[in-house]
Amino acid sequence: MDAAALRRICLGFPGAFEDYPFGPDTAVFKVRAAVPGGARHEAKMFALSALDPDDLVVSLKCEPALAEQLRAAHPEISGAWHLNKRHWNGVRLDGSLPDSMVRDMVEDSYDLVVAGLSRRQQEQLGWARLAQGEGQP
């Protein structure tokens, strides 16, 4: 997977956008949802990458137990640099992992972040898991 493909995947989710709060070298992919009762929007990060074609790594949110399993099974996956390593994996995209697996990890990261939003915000995003009955009660 290359940087352009990673960017397309990240921006393909409802409400997703790219931001550069840490400077021009680090892309932060967030999901934006309207805050109930106001015109203000809340944005939550689900992926972070320097998008460096020579050393492509993406940080993704992950369930803690799954994060440990993935790290044990794949040397390309480790605790994310400068993030809570219990909840964030650093994934080296050097071609060792199948693109489908990377897509699944990005989608899982997005879903974990959206699952933490209010039901109303999830509805505004048209979140697929909400339609499947997997959203918040």
Residue pairs with C-beta under 8 A, 6 or more apart in sequence:
1 56
1 93
1 95
1 97
1 99
1 102
2 53
2 56
2 93
3 49
3 51
3 52
3 53
3 56
5 99
6 47
6 49
6 51
6 56
6 58
6 93
6 102
6 106
7 18
7 27
7 51
9 102
9 103
9 106
10 16
10 18
10 29
10 46
10 47
10 106
10 110
11 17
11 18
11 29
13 31
13 46
13 107
13 110
14 31
14 125
14 126
14 127
15 31
15 32
15 33
15 124
15 125
16 29
16 30
16 31
16 32
16 46
16 110
17 29
17 30
17 31
17 32
17 43
18 27
18 28
18 29
18 30
19 27
19 28
19 29
19 30
19 43
20 26
20 27
20 28
21 28
22 28
25 50
26 48
26 49
26 50
27 48
27 49
27 50
27 51
28 45
28 47
28 48
29 45
29 46
29 47
29 48
29 49
30 43
30 44
30 45
30 46
31 43
31 44
31 46
31 110
31 113
31 114
31 117
31 125
32 41
32 42
32 43
33 41
33 42
33 114
33 117
33 118
33 121
33 122
33 124
33 125
34 40
34 41
34 42
34 121
34 124
35 41
35 42
35 121
36 118
36 120
36 121
42 117
42 121
44 113
44 116
44 117
45 113
46 60
46 61
46 106
46 109
46 110
46 112
46 113
47 58
47 59
47 60
47 106
47 109
47 110
48 58
48 59
48 80
48 83
49 56
49 57
49 58
49 59
50 57
55 92
56 92
56 93
56 94
57 81
57 90
57 91
57 92
57 93
58 90
58 91
58 93
58 102
58 106
59 80
59 81
59 83
59 88
59 89
59 90
59 91
60 80
60 88
60 89
60 91
60 105
60 106
60 108
60 109
61 87
61 88
61 108
61 109
61 112
61 113
62 70
62 87
62 88
62 89
62 105
62 108
62 109
62 112
63 108
63 112
64 86
64 87
66 108
67 79
67 85
67 86
67 87
67 88
67 89
70 77
70 89
70 105
71 77
71 78
71 79
71 89
74 96
74 97
75 96
76 91
76 92
76 93
76 94
76 96
76 97
77 89
77 90
77 91
77 92
77 97
78 89
78 90
78 92
79 85
79 88
79 89
79 90
80 88
80 89
80 90
81 90
89 105
91 97
91 102
91 105
93 102
111 127
111 129
114 121
114 122
114 125
114 127
114 129
115 122
115 129
115 134
115 135
115 136
117 125
118 136
119 130
119 135
119 136
122 130
122 135
122 136
123 130
127 135
129 135
